[in-house]
Amino acid sequence: MSRRAEPGLDPESRGWMDGLHSPAAERDAVLVRLHGLLLHVARHEAGRRNGWLRLSGPDYDDLAWQAAADALTAIPAQLDGFCGQSRFSSWASKFAVLAVSAAAGRRSWQTRTMSLDQEDWDWLPSSLQPHERAEWSELLAALRRAVDEDLSGEQRTVFTAVTLHGVPAAALATARWRSCRR
């Protein structure tokens, strides 16, 4: 955040950039205004995605507030990347849209249950030759024994979620972290 707003910026963008580069008291007021803008954008984006998110009340508000806070945290670190090719408010809004997207993705994985069922282990590629199928079967049996005998319950849950069910590790870590905070 070392540089001031570029000379060719529109007045609104110049105001945002100058305010974000101001001393603490003025900067804090600009950050409050920026959070309001980001919250508005996040609520709109969450509403647009709500058909598949199926959020309401506090969950909807929580997602929007968290996305706005995440965007507000990211923007100051990226100010030097703003070059004035769009209005500052448009540029900043993309951070809120991306934060809603990330939060929605994490939230969709939080509601899934992970189990270690027999069909998870019965998975074999259909294109294997008989000798490859036998080797694969032995490998899976050894892996299953290791998972059952050597991993803790939490480790088995993580292994199952990431390896067998394709849950992104970052989404799982966020879901686990949030559940520990409650």
trRosetta pair geometry for C-beta under 8 A, 3 or more apart (Angstrom, degrees):
i j d omega theta_ij theta_ji phi_ij phi_ji
1 20 6.9 -117 -145 138 123 98
1 21 6.2 -176 171 -102 98 80
1 76 5.9 -26 -64 -174 132 84
1 79 4.9 52 -103 51 78 142
1 80 7.1 -127 -78 -42 32 88
2 80 7.4 18 36 -81 77 118
3 21 7.8 -83 97 -105 32 145
3 80 6.3 92 28 -113 112 87
4 17 7.0 100 180 140 52 110
4 18 6.9 27 -158 -100 93 69
4 21 5.7 -165 -109 94 62 169
5 9 5.2 -62 169 13 114 153
5 13 6.9 150 -151 130 131 82
5 14 4.8 149 122 -131 158 62
5 16 8.0 113 -89 73 133 66
5 17 3.3 115 -79 97 108 142
5 18 5.6 -60 -3 -49 125 72
5 21 7.4 -149 -28 8 78 136
5 84 7.8 99 -171 -71 86 117
6 9 5.4 119 70 -35 80 99
6 17 7.9 -44 13 149 62 176
6 83 6.7 43 -18 -160 153 52
6 84 5.1 -105 58 -19 130 139
8 84 5.9 132 89 128 89 156
9 13 4.2 -124 -176 93 113 114
9 14 4.4 148 95 -62 120 82
9 17 6.6 -79 -141 12 178 141
9 84 4.6 -117 -94 -116 80 126
9 88 7.6 31 -161 -42 125 105
10 13 4.9 83 57 14 79 106
10 14 6.9 -147 91 -9 35 91
10 84 7.7 158 3 -156 72 98
10 87 6.1 -42 48 -108 136 83
11 14 5.6 -56 -143 37 30 114
11 15 6.3 36 156 -24 65 104
12 15 5.7 -54 -155 31 30 114
12 16 6.7 28 151 -16 64 103
12 87 6.1 6 84 -155 122 111
12 88 6.6 -150 120 33 85 103
12 89 6.7 -37 142 -14 127 112
13 16 5.7 -52 -150 36 35 111
13 17 6.2 29 155 -14 68 108
13 82 7.8 -167 -167 162 113 127
13 84 6.1 124 134 -119 155 83
13 87 5.4 -147 -61 -154 108 57
13 88 3.8 145 -126 -21 77 102
13 89 7.7 -117 -85 -7 73 70
14 17 5.9 -59 -144 42 30 108
14 18 6.0 28 159 -17 67 110
15 18 6.0 -55 -139 40 25 107
15 19 6.0 25 159 -18 62 112
16 19 5.8 -62 -148 39 25 111
16 20 6.2 18 159 -15 64 110
16 30 7.0 137 -143 -166 54 120
16 34 7.3 101 -144 -86 105 109
16 88 4.1 -166 59 110 149 159
16 89 7.1 -177 -56 -55 153 70
16 92 7.5 -125 -175 -30 152 139
17 20 5.9 -58 -143 39 28 106
17 21 6.3 13 159 -5 64 112
17 79 7.2 132 -130 -164 83 110
17 82 7.0 -154 -92 95 113 138
17 88 6.4 -148 -41 -92 86 145
18 21 6.0 -70 -148 47 28 101
18 22 6.5 52 148 -53 64 98
19 22 5.4 -36 -152 -3 35 124
19 26 6.3 -128 -146 148 72 97
19 27 6.6 144 161 -109 65 49
19 29 7.5 -96 -165 83 117 86
19 30 3.4 148 148 -93 122 147
19 33 8.0 -17 142 48 159 131
20 27 6.2 75 -141 -136 32 91
20 30 5.7 -134 -67 118 59 145
20 31 7.6 101 -111 -66 80 77
20 34 7.7 52 -81 -47 109 149
20 75 8.0 -99 -132 131 148 110
20 76 6.7 -164 -172 -107 117 82
20 79 6.2 -170 122 -110 140 141
21 27 7.6 -164 55 -96 8 111
21 79 7.8 155 -64 164 92 155
22 26 3.9 -63 129 90 143 122
22 27 4.8 -173 71 -57 84 79
22 30 6.9 122 32 -7 122 137
23 26 5.7 75 62 25 73 102
23 27 6.5 -145 97 -11 27 102
24 27 5.6 -64 -137 41 23 113
24 28 6.1 28 164 -26 65 105
25 28 5.9 -50 -150 28 26 112
25 29 7.0 25 152 -15 59 102
26 29 5.8 -54 -157 34 36 111
26 30 6.6 35 148 -17 67 105
27 30 5.6 -56 -151 37 35 112
27 31 6.3 37 150 -21 68 105
28 31 5.5 -52 -147 35 33 114
28 32 6.6 38 152 -22 64 100
29 32 5.7 -48 -152 30 34 113
29 33 6.8 32 150 -14 63 103
30 33 5.7 -54 -152 38 36 111
30 34 6.1 36 150 -20 68 107
31 34 5.4 -51 -141 39 33 113
31 35 6.3 40 155 -24 65 101
31 72 6.7 89 -165 -164 92 116
32 35 5.8 -49 -149 31 29 113
32 36 6.8 34 149 -20 60 102
33 36 5.6 -53 -157 31 35 115
33 37 6.7 34 148 -16 66 102
34 37 5.6 -51 -152 36 37 112
34 38 6.2 34 152 -16 68 107
34 72 6.3 131 113 -118 107 96
34 75 7.1 -134 166 74 142 163
34 92 6.5 -100 -155 -175 104 156
35 38 5.6 -56 -143 42 32 110
35 39 6.0 37 155 -24 66 106
35 68 5.9 85 -162 158 72 116
35 69 7.6 24 -134 -87 108 55
35 72 5.2 7 -93 -86 83 145
36 39 5.7 -52 -144 34 28 112
36 40 6.5 32 154 -21 61 104
37 40 5.8 -55 -154 32 30 113
37 41 6.5 25 152 -14 65 107
37 89 6.1 -109 -169 -140 147 98
37 92 6.8 50 109 103 130 131
37 93 7.3 -92 150 -80 103 84
38 41 5.6 -54 -147 40 34 110
38 42 6.0 35 154 -21 68 108
38 67 7.7 -156 159 118 99 78
38 68 4.1 131 117 -142 102 84
38 71 4.7 -174 -154 86 135 133
38 72 5.7 -155 37 -56 164 88
38 92 6.7 -90 -77 148 95 106
38 93 7.3 -170 -108 -109 61 51
38 95 7.1 -39 -124 86 118 101
38 96 4.4 -180 -156 -77 79 125
39 42 5.6 -52 -140 39 30 112
39 43 6.3 33 157 -20 64 104
39 64 6.2 73 -158 152 71 102
39 65 6.7 12 -122 -102 104 54
39 68 4.1 7 -78 -95 64 160
39 96 7.9 -129 -51 -131 18 137
40 43 6.0 -54 -149 34 26 109
40 44 6.5 25 153 -17 61 108
41 44 5.7 -57 -151 37 31 112
41 45 6.2 25 154 -15 67 109
41 68 7.7 134 58 -97 85 90
41 93 4.6 -167 -119 -142 157 91
41 96 4.1 99 95 88 120 151
41 97 6.6 -76 157 -51 114 76
42 45 5.8 -56 -142 41 30 108
42 46 6.1 31 157 -18 66 107
42 63 7.7 -168 164 124 109 71
42 64 4.3 135 121 -154 107 71
42 65 7.6 167 104 -47 148 18
42 67 4.1 159 -138 89 128 119
42 68 4.6 -113 -1 -55 149 85
42 71 7.1 -154 -64 1 117 138
42 96 4.6 -111 -61 -174 82 110
42 97 7.9 -150 -95 -71 56 37
42 99 6.7 -39 -107 83 114 111
42 100 5.3 169 -143 -66 75 111
43 46 5.8 -54 -142 39 29 110
43 47 6.2 31 155 -20 63 107
43 64 4.4 37 -79 -137 66 146
44 47 5.7 -57 -151 36 28 113
44 48 6.4 31 151 -22 63 105
45 48 5.5 -49 -148 32 34 115
45 49 6.5 18 157 -5 65 109
45 67 7.5 -126 72 138 125 161
45 96 6.6 163 7 129 141 93
45 97 5.1 179 -100 -117 153 68
45 100 4.2 152 108 46 127 168
45 101 7.8 -69 162 -43 132 73
46 49 6.0 -66 -146 48 31 101
46 50 6.2 58 149 -60 65 94
46 53 7.0 -62 -166 47 76 167
46 55 7.0 -52 175 62 111 138
46 60 6.1 138 141 -161 134 79
46 63 5.3 135 -121 104 138 120
46 64 5.0 -98 2 -73 149 90
46 67 7.1 -177 -55 13 112 150
46 100 5.4 -134 -63 -144 75 125
46 104 7.4 178 -118 -71 74 112
47 50 5.3 -28 -146 -11 33 124
47 60 7.9 55 -77 -163 68 122
49 52 6.5 -60 177 48 73 90
49 53 5.3 65 125 -21 91 120
49 100 6.9 161 14 149 142 117
49 101 8.0 169 -71 -94 158 59
49 104 5.7 -45 136 -110 153 158
50 53 5.0 -67 -125 52 42 108
50 54 7.0 119 179 -65 68 21
50 55 5.9 -102 -130 43 92 83
50 60 7.0 13 -110 -117 123 114
51 54 7.8 -4 158 -59 20 65
53 63 7.5 13 -176 -76 148 177
53 104 5.7 -82 -93 -137 119 105
53 107 6.9 36 -145 96 99 135
53 108 7.5 -97 -115 -72 67 92
55 59 4.4 -133 -153 110 98 108
55 60 4.2 144 128 -75 108 74
55 63 6.1 -19 -166 1 173 141
55 107 7.8 -4 -71 155 126 156
56 59 6.5 44 53 50 38 103
56 60 5.5 -2 -132 -23 14 122
57 60 6.2 116 51 21 25 102
57 61 7.0 -54 149 1 37 104
58 61 5.6 -59 -143 44 34 110
58 62 5.8 39 157 -26 69 107
59 62 5.6 -51 -143 34 28 114
59 63 6.5 30 157 -19 62 103
60 63 6.0 -55 -153 33 28 109
60 64 6.5 21 153 -12 63 109
61 64 5.8 -60 -148 41 32 109
61 65 6.0 28 157 -17 69 110
62 65 5.9 -56 -141 40 28 108
62 66 6.0 26 160 -18 65 110
63 66 6.0 -58 -144 39 25 109
63 67 6.2 25 158 -18 63 109
63 100 7.0 70 155 -135 101 77
63 103 5.2 148 -153 133 85 134
63 104 7.0 61 -161 -73 134 69
63 107 6.6 -28 -101 -48 119 154
64 67 5.9 -56 -145 37 27 110
64 68 6.3 27 156 -18 64 107
64 100 7.4 6 -106 -102 54 105
65 68 5.8 -55 -146 37 30 110
65 69 6.3 28 155 -18 64 107
66 69 5.7 -55 -147 38 31 110
66 70 6.2 32 154 -20 65 106
66 99 7.6 -161 119 160 69 112
66 103 5.6 133 97 -114 118 144
67 70 5.7 -52 -145 36 31 112
67 71 6.3 31 155 -18 64 107
67 96 5.8 81 141 -160 103 68
67 99 3.8 140 -157 117 76 106
67 100 4.4 29 -132 -71 158 63
67 102 7.7 148 -115 56 90 88
67 103 5.1 -103 -72 1 94 143
68 71 5.7 -55 -147 38 30 111
68 72 6.2 31 154 -21 65 108
68 96 6.0 11 -99 -122 59 107
68 99 7.3 174 -47 93 21 148
69 72 5.6 -53 -143 37 31 112
69 73 6.4 33 154 -20 63 105
70 73 5.8 -56 -152 34 30 112
70 74 6.4 24 153 -17 64 109
70 95 7.9 -160 111 161 77 94
70 99 4.1 158 82 -137 120 129
70 102 7.3 -125 135 69 163 131
70 103 7.3 -176 6 -52 150 112
71 74 5.7 -60 -146 38 32 109
71 75 6.3 40 158 -34 67 104
71 92 7.2 97 163 175 116 77
71 95 3.7 125 -146 125 95 102
71 96 4.3 -26 -60 -75 166 60
71 98 7.5 128 -95 59 98 87
71 99 4.6 -109 -50 -12 89 145
72 75 6.1 -42 -142 18 29 115
73 76 7.6 -64 -172 27 29 99
73 77 7.8 10 148 -1 60 114
74 77 6.1 -75 -165 44 42 108
74 78 6.1 15 153 -5 78 121
74 95 5.2 -174 79 -152 124 127
74 99 7.5 -165 6 -68 136 116
75 78 5.9 -78 -146 48 31 101
75 79 6.8 61 157 -63 69 78
75 92 5.7 21 -116 -130 136 93
75 95 5.6 -117 -68 -3 90 173
76 79 5.9 -14 -153 -28 37 113
78 81 4.7 -42 -179 30 81 123
78 82 7.2 92 129 -32 82 85
78 95 7.6 174 45 -83 147 129
79 82 5.8 -43 -162 14 46 112
82 88 6.4 37 -165 -117 145 82
82 91 5.4 104 -120 139 103 162
86 90 4.4 -92 150 82 123 129
86 91 5.3 150 77 -53 109 88
87 90 4.6 93 60 5 85 103
87 91 7.0 -154 93 -5 44 87
88 91 5.5 -58 -148 40 35 112
88 92 6.0 31 156 -17 70 108
89 92 5.8 -52 -140 40 29 109
89 93 6.2 40 155 -31 62 105
90 93 5.6 -50 -147 27 29 117
90 94 7.3 38 153 -27 59 93
91 94 6.3 -49 -167 15 34 110
92 95 5.8 -47 -171 22 48 114
92 96 7.4 43 140 -13 70 99
93 96 5.5 -52 -158 35 47 111
93 97 6.3 46 147 -20 74 103
94 97 5.5 -51 -145 37 38 113
94 98 6.1 38 155 -17 68 106
95 98 5.8 -55 -146 40 29 109
95 99 6.2 31 153 -21 64 108
96 99 5.6 -54 -144 37 31 112
96 100 6.4 34 155 -21 65 101
97 100 5.9 -51 -151 33 30 110
97 101 6.5 33 149 -20 62 106
98 101 5.5 -52 -150 35 34 116
98 102 6.4 33 153 -17 66 104
99 102 5.7 -51 -145 38 33 110
99 103 6.1 31 156 -16 66 108
100 103 5.8 -57 -143 42 30 109
100 104 6.0 32 157 -21 66 109
101 104 5.8 -55 -144 36 26 111
101 105 6.4 27 156 -19 61 107
102 105 5.8 -55 -150 35 30 112
102 106 6.5 28 154 -16 64 105
103 106 5.7 -53 -147 38 33 110
103 107 6.1 32 155 -20 66 109
104 107 5.6 -55 -144 38 30 112
104 108 6.4 34 156 -25 64 103
105 108 5.9 -51 -148 28 29 110
105 109 7.1 20 156 -10 60 104
105 168 7.5 11 154 31 117 141
105 171 6.1 -103 133 -95 88 124
106 109 6.2 -66 -160 38 33 105
106 110 6.6 41 147 -33 68 104
106 170 7.7 -82 -94 122 100 83
106 171 4.7 -168 -116 -133 61 80
106 174 4.7 -44 -146 89 133 144
106 175 6.4 -176 180 -54 88 83
107 110 5.4 -46 -149 20 38 119
107 111 7.3 28 161 -16 64 101
108 111 6.8 -61 -161 30 32 103
108 112 7.6 34 147 -26 60 105
108 171 8.0 -40 64 -158 75 142
109 112 5.8 -51 -157 20 46 115
109 167 5.2 113 -151 -144 127 104
109 168 7.0 -115 -64 38 160 83
109 171 4.1 77 37 147 154 132
109 172 6.6 -89 143 -68 138 60
109 175 6.0 -117 103 -42 96 141
110 171 7.8 -125 -46 170 69 94
110 175 4.3 -179 -100 -121 83 117
110 178 7.5 -31 -114 65 135 134
110 179 8.0 166 -147 -52 106 107
112 165 7.3 167 140 162 139 144
112 167 7.1 -164 71 -89 138 120
114 157 5.6 111 86 -157 134 76
114 160 4.9 132 169 105 115 116
114 161 4.5 -59 -101 -76 152 85
114 165 5.9 -124 -120 1 94 155
114 167 7.4 -63 -83 -18 125 142
115 120 7.8 -168 103 -28 70 135
115 160 7.1 -129 97 167 14 151
116 120 5.9 -95 -155 49 50 151
116 121 8.0 48 176 -36 81 103
116 147 7.4 -173 -146 137 147 134
116 156 6.2 -53 -42 168 147 112
116 160 4.9 -106 -77 -98 89 138
116 164 7.5 113 -115 36 70 162
117 120 5.2 116 61 -7 67 99
117 121 7.9 -147 103 6 46 85
118 121 5.9 -67 -160 43 42 103
118 122 5.9 39 148 -26 76 112
119 122 5.2 -53 -133 37 40 114
119 123 7.2 69 161 -48 60 82
120 123 6.6 -36 -178 -12 31 114
120 160 7.0 -12 -162 -142 164 96
120 164 4.7 21 -158 -166 118 144
121 140 6.0 133 -167 169 84 118
121 144 5.4 38 -124 -88 136 132
123 164 8.0 166 8 -141 147 93
124 128 6.6 -77 168 18 102 135
124 133 6.4 53 -177 -138 140 88
124 136 5.9 113 -134 119 99 138
124 137 7.2 -9 -96 -73 132 79
124 140 7.8 -89 -82 -28 88 154
125 128 5.3 107 82 -32 94 99
125 136 7.5 -126 29 -132 90 165
128 132 4.1 -137 -167 98 99 114
128 133 4.5 137 110 -66 125 76
128 136 6.0 -66 -127 -5 167 145
129 132 4.6 86 52 11 76 108
129 133 6.9 -138 92 -12 35 88
130 133 5.5 -52 -144 32 30 114
130 134 6.7 31 156 -19 63 102
131 134 5.7 -48 -151 32 35 113
131 135 6.6 35 151 -16 64 104
132 135 5.6 -54 -150 39 35 111
132 136 6.0 37 151 -21 67 108
133 136 5.6 -54 -144 38 29 114
133 137 6.2 35 153 -24 63 106
134 137 5.6 -52 -146 34 29 114
134 138 6.5 29 154 -17 63 104
135 138 5.8 -55 -151 36 31 110
135 139 6.3 32 152 -19 65 107
136 139 5.6 -55 -148 37 31 113
136 140 6.3 30 155 -17 66 106
137 140 5.9 -54 -147 37 29 110
137 141 6.4 32 153 -21 63 105
138 141 5.7 -53 -147 34 31 113
138 142 6.5 30 154 -16 64 105
139 142 5.9 -56 -151 37 30 109
139 143 6.3 29 152 -18 65 108
140 143 5.5 -54 -144 39 33 113
140 144 6.1 36 156 -22 67 105
141 144 5.8 -52 -145 35 29 112
141 145 6.5 31 153 -19 62 103
142 145 5.8 -52 -150 34 32 111
142 146 6.4 31 152 -18 64 106
143 146 5.7 -56 -150 37 32 112
143 147 6.2 31 154 -18 67 106
144 147 5.7 -53 -145 37 31 110
144 148 6.1 25 157 -14 66 110
145 148 5.9 -62 -144 43 27 107
145 149 5.7 -3 168 4 67 120
146 149 6.4 -68 -128 50 20 92
146 150 5.0 -26 -169 23 64 126
146 151 7.4 66 140 -20 67 96
147 150 7.2 -42 -84 49 11 85
147 151 5.3 -19 -156 14 50 130
147 156 5.9 101 176 -117 92 90
147 159 6.0 -155 -130 107 113 157
148 151 7.6 29 -21 39 7 92
148 156 7.7 59 -95 -106 37 132
151 155 3.8 -135 -168 98 100 119
151 156 4.7 135 110 -59 126 76
151 159 6.3 -51 -139 -7 168 142
152 155 4.6 94 49 9 75 104
152 156 7.0 -135 94 -7 38 86
153 156 5.7 -53 -148 33 30 112
153 157 6.5 33 152 -21 63 103
154 157 5.6 -51 -151 32 33 114
154 158 6.6 30 153 -15 65 104
155 158 5.8 -54 -148 38 33 109
155 159 6.1 35 153 -19 66 108
156 159 5.6 -54 -143 39 31 112
156 160 6.0 30 158 -19 66 109
157 160 5.9 -57 -146 38 26 110
157 161 6.2 25 157 -19 63 110
158 161 5.8 -57 -144 37 28 110
158 162 6.1 9 166 -3 66 113
158 172 6.5 121 -131 153 78 144
158 176 8.0 -3 -88 -64 103 148
159 162 6.5 -67 -140 46 21 97
159 163 5.4 -14 179 14 63 124
159 164 7.6 49 135 -4 68 99
160 163 6.8 -60 -113 52 14 90
160 164 5.1 -35 -157 36 56 122
160 165 6.4 40 148 -6 69 108
161 164 7.6 18 -23 51 7 81
161 165 5.3 -50 -145 51 38 120
161 167 4.1 -33 167 32 93 136
161 172 5.3 125 121 -106 143 138
162 165 7.5 26 -5 55 10 78
162 166 7.6 36 -167 -121 31 11
162 167 5.7 -76 -83 64 47 83
162 168 7.9 19 -121 -177 81 8
162 169 5.5 33 -115 -81 127 80
162 172 6.3 -81 -65 -4 93 158
167 171 5.9 -121 176 78 88 115
167 172 5.0 90 128 -59 123 110
168 171 4.3 83 69 6 96 106
168 172 6.9 -170 90 -7 49 85
169 172 5.7 -57 -147 39 33 111
169 173 6.2 34 155 -21 67 106
170 173 5.7 -52 -144 36 30 112
170 174 6.4 30 156 -18 64 106
171 174 5.8 -55 -148 37 30 110
171 175 6.3 29 154 -18 65 108
172 175 5.7 -55 -146 38 31 111
172 176 6.2 30 156 -18 66 108
173 176 5.8 -55 -145 38 29 110
173 177 6.1 30 156 -20 64 109
174 177 5.7 -55 -144 37 29 111
174 178 6.3 26 158 -16 65 107
175 178 6.0 -56 -146 38 28 108
175 179 6.3 25 156 -18 63 109
176 179 5.9 -58 -147 37 29 108
176 180 6.5 30 154 -21 63 107
177 180 5.8 -57 -153 33 31 112
177 181 6.7 30 151 -22 64 105
178 181 5.7 -55 -152 30 36 113
178 182 7.1 41 153 -31 64 98
179 182 6.0 -45 -156 16 37 114
